[in-house]
Amino acid sequence: MDFPDIAGLDKRAGGRLKSAVLKRFFQSEVGAALLWVLCSLLLAAVLTPWIYQSGKWLAATAEQRELPGLVKSLAGSCGRAEIGRFFDRSLLFSALLLLPVLLRRVKRLRILSANPSADDRIHLPWGMAVVQVLTGFVIAGGLLWGMGAILDAAGAYIPKDKPFDLGKFFSKVVIPAVAAPLIEEWLFRGLLLGLWLRFAKPAAACIGTSLVFAFVHFLKPPDGALITDPMHALAGFELLGKILLHFVNPLFFVTDFAILFVVGLILAWARLRTGALWFPIGLHAGWVAAFKGYNMLFHAVATHPLRPWGVGDGLRAGLLPLFTLGVTAIICHFVLQRFSRASR
C-alpha cells in the first residue's frame, strides 16, 4: 500500500500559502508603496551616471563661456557635487515621476475595496493649527538647542570663527525648516502612514513608516566610499550597493539611524494622537531649524571624549541626542493631552 508523501504535501501547501500572502501583500496599498520605493531606487540607480555626466558637462561648459546667472550657479553646484549628490537628486526625481503611478494604483485599490479610506484625519480651524505648529516647534527646537548649549559648555562643540551671514541663514536654515516639514510630513505621515493604517495596526504602521523615513534619509554612501568610474552605466548600482552596506555598521546604526527612526516614531505618534499633521509639522520644523542653525554657528571637537558614541558631527547623531528625543516624547505626551482627539 502506497502512502501519500506528507512532507511533500506540506511543503507544497506552505509554498502556496506564502505565494498567496505575497500576492495579497503586493495587491495591497502597502505593497504598492513598497514597490514605489523599490522602483524609485532602481530608476535612480539607472539615471545617476547620466545625470552625473550632464552635470559635469554643464560645469565644464560654464568654465568655457558665459551663461545666465541661474544656469551658472547650477553649473557651479554640479561642478562641486560628488556622485552621491546626483544620486539624491535622481532619487527625488524618480520618486516624483513614479508618484502618479502609485496614486492611481492606490485609487484603484480603494475602488475595488469596500472601504474607500481608513485614514481618519480631521480638519482643524486655522487658529488651532497655528497653535499646534508653534507648540511643536518650541518643544522640539528648544530642547535640541538646549542640548547643544550643554554640549557647548562641555566643550564637545565650539563656536565657528565665521561671521553670521543673514542670506546663508535664510537659505540654509529658514527654507529647509519650512519646506522639509511640509513635504515630508505630507508624504510620510500623511500619504504613507495613511496607506499603512489600512493594512496594519497603528503600532505596526508607525514602526513601518518610521523605518522607511529613517532609511531614505541615509541613502548616501559612507564617508570615504569611492566609485570606480562615476560615468559608467552601472555606477548607480555600484553606489546603491555601497549605500546598503552602510547599514551594517553598528556605530552608524545606533548613533545615526536610530535617531531618525525615533524621530519618525514621535512624528507618527503625534499624527495619530492629534488626527492632523500640524503638530508633527511643528516638531519637524523645530528639529530642522535647531539642527541647521546650530551647525551654522558651531562645529564638533573631534577629540572630545563624547565622540563618537555620545555625540557626532551634528546634533542628529549620538546617544545624547537620542536621550533628548526621549525627553521630547515625554513632554509631548502631556502636551498632546490637550490636542488629542479625545480632548476635542
N, C-alpha and C positions, 0 to 999 in steps of 0.2 A: 504494500500500500504506500503510495507516494504522499508525503506531507507537504503542504504549501511552504514556500520559503518565507517564513515570518519576518526574518531580518530584512529580506529584500522588499517585502511589502511595507514594512515600517519605514524603510529608507525612502521608498518612492512616495509614500504618504507625507513624510516630512518634507521632501522636496517640493511636492505640490503645495503644501501649506506655506512654505517660505515664498514660493512664487506668487501665491495669492496675496500674501501680506505685502510683498514688494509691489505687486501690481496695484493694490489698494492704496499704498503709500504714494506712489507716483501719480495716481489719479486723484490725489487729494491736493488741497491748496498748499499745504506744507511741502509736499513733493514737488509741486510746481515752483515754489520759491527756491527749493534746494537746486533744482535743475537750472533755474535762472542764475544762481550764484556760480555753479559749475561751468555753465556755458559762457558766462561773463569772464571767468578766469581763463578758459581755453581761448576765447576770442582775443582777450588781451595779450596772451602769450603769442598768438599769431601776428597781431598788429604791432607789437612793441618794436621789433627791429626795423620795420618800415617807417614807423613814426620817428624812431631814433635817427634813421638816415635822413628823413625830411627835415628834422630839427637841426641837425648838424649842417646840412646843405644850406638852410636858411641862415645859420650863423656865419658860414663861410661867405655867403653872398653879401651879407651886411658889412663884412670887412672890406669887400672889394668896391662897393658902390653905395651911394646914399639911398636910404629907404625912409619912408614915412616914420614919424616918431613912434607910433604904437607898434608898427612892424619891427622897427629897430630894437625896441625894448623887448619884444618877444624873442627876437633873434639872439639878443644877449642872454636871456634866460635859457634858451636852448643850448647856447654855447657852453654855459656853466654847468648845466644839468648832467647828471650821470644817468645810466640806463634805468636805474630804479625809479627815478622821477618820471621817465617816459612810460614805464610800466604802470605807475599810479594813474597817470592821465589816460592811458589806454584802457585801464580797467574801468575808470569812471565813464569814459565814452561807451565802452561795451555794455556796461550796466544800463545806461540810459537808452542805448539803442535797442536793447532787448526788453526793456521795461514794458513797452506796449504789448509785446507778446505775452508777458506774464499777466498783465492786467486783463487781456482778452481771455486768457486761459482761466483765470480766477472768475471772471464774469460768467463764463460758460459753465464752470463747475457749480457756481451758485444757482444758475438757472436749472441745472439738472437735479440739484438737491432741493429738498422741500424747505430748507431753512436758508433764506437769502442772505442772512448775516448773523453771526454770533457776536459781533463787536458792538458792545452796548455803550459806546462813548456818548457823553452828554454834551450839550451846548451850554456854555456858561455866559452870563452877562459880561460885557466888556470890563466893567469895574472889578468884578471878582477875578477875571482872567489876569488883569494887570496886577492885582494884589498877589496872586499865586506866583506870577513870574518874578516879581520883585522879592517876595519872601524866599523863594528858592535860590535866587541869585545871591542874596545876602548870606544865607546859611552856607551854601557851597563855597562861594568865593571868599567869605570871611574866614571860615575855618581853614581853608587851604592856604590863604595868605598868612594867617596866624601861625600855621606850622612853618611856613617859610621864614617868618620873623624869628621863631625859636631856633631854626637851623642857622640863620644868620648870626644870632647871638652865640651859638655853639661853635661857630667857625667852620661849619660844613659848607657854607656859601659866603661869598664876599661880593661887595658891590663892584660893578664894572666901572672902568675909567671913562667910558664914552659918555658924552653929554646926552641929556634927554632930547629926543627928536619927536616932535609932535606928529609930523607926517608919517614917520615909521610906526609910531604908536597907533595911529588910526588904521594903517594898512595891516599891521601885524597883530594887533590886539582887538580893536573895535570891530572890524569887519568879520574876522573869524568868530568872535563871540556872538555876533548876530546871525551870520549865515549858517555856521555849522550846526547850532542847536535846532534851527528851524528845519533845515534839510534832513538832518539825521534823525530827529525825533519823529518827523512825519514818516520817514522811511522805516525806521526800526520799531519804534513804539506805536506808530500809527498803523502802517500797512502790514509789516511783517508780524508784529505781535497780534494784530487783529486776525491775520490768517492762521497763526499758530493756535489761537484760542478756539478755533473751530475744530481742531483736530485733537487737542490735548487739554489736560487740566491746567489751571492757571500757573501752578508752580513749575510744571514741565515747560509751559510756553515761555515763562520768564527766563528759565535757565537756557532753553534753546536759543532764543533771540539774543540773550546776553553773550553766549558763546560765539554766535555769528558776528555780533557787534565787536567783540574783542578781536576776533580773527581778522576781520577786514581792516582793522586799524594797524595791523602789523604785517601787511602784505608788502614787505620790502626786505631785501637781502640783509643778512647780518653785516655789521661793520667789517670792512676789510675783504668782503667776498668779491672775487674777480670773475668776470665773464670773459671767456676765451676770445670771442670775436663778437662785439655788440651788434655788428651789422649782418651777422649770419642769420639765415632764415629761421633757424631753430634757437636763436639766442634767447627768445622769450621763454621757451620751455626750460632752457638751462637755468634761467633766472628764477622761474617758478619752482623748480626743484630745490634750489638753494633757499628760497623763502620757506618752503615747507620743512626743510631740515632745521631751520631756525627754531622751530617749536619743540625740538627735543632737548634744547639746552635748559637744564634745571634752573640756573640763575635767571635766565630770561623768563621762564615760565612763572616763577614765584614773584619776581620783583617787577615785571612789566605786564605780562599777560593777565595775571591775577588782578591787577589794578583795574584794567579796563573791563574785566569780567564783573567785578564787584560794582563798578560804575554802572554797567548795563543792568545789573540786578536792581540797584537802587532806583534807577530811572523807570524800569518796567514796573516795579512795585508801586512807585508813586503814581504811575499812569493807571494802575488798577485801583488804587485807593481813591483817587480823585475822579476817575472816569473821564479825564480830559488830559490833554498834552501840555497844558500851561505850566503846571508846577515842574514837570520834567524839563521843559524848555528853560525855565529859570535856573534850575540846578545845573543843567548843562552849560548855560551861558556863564554862570558864576565860576565853574571849574575852568572853562576855557580862558576867561578873562584873567583869572588869578595865575594860571599856569603860563600863559603867554606874556602877561605883564611882568611876572617875576623873572622869567627868562631874559627879558629885555634889560632888567636892572641888575641882575645878579648872575654869577656863574659859580659852578661847583668847584670845590677844592679836591683835587684828585687824590691827595694823600691823607685825607681825613679818615679817622678810624671808623666812621659810619659807612664808608664806601666798601664794597658795592651793595651789600645786603640791606643796610639800613636806609640808604637813600642813593639815588642815581644821579645822572647828569641834570635831571629836572625834577620838579615836584610830582611827576607822574610815574616815578619808579621807586621801589623800595618798600620795606616793611613799615616804615613810619608813615608814608602816605596811605598805606593800607589801613593802619590804625586810625588815621584821621577820617578815612571813609567810614569806618565803623562808628566813630563818634557822630559823624554826619547822619548816618542811618538812625541812630538812637534819637537825635534831636528831631529828625523828620517824622519819626514815629509819633511823637507828641504833637508836633505842629499839624500833622495831617489829620488829627482827630477833629480839627475844625473844618478842614477842607474835604473830608471824606464824603462818600455817597450817603452814609448813614446820618451824618450831621445835617444833610440837606433834606 
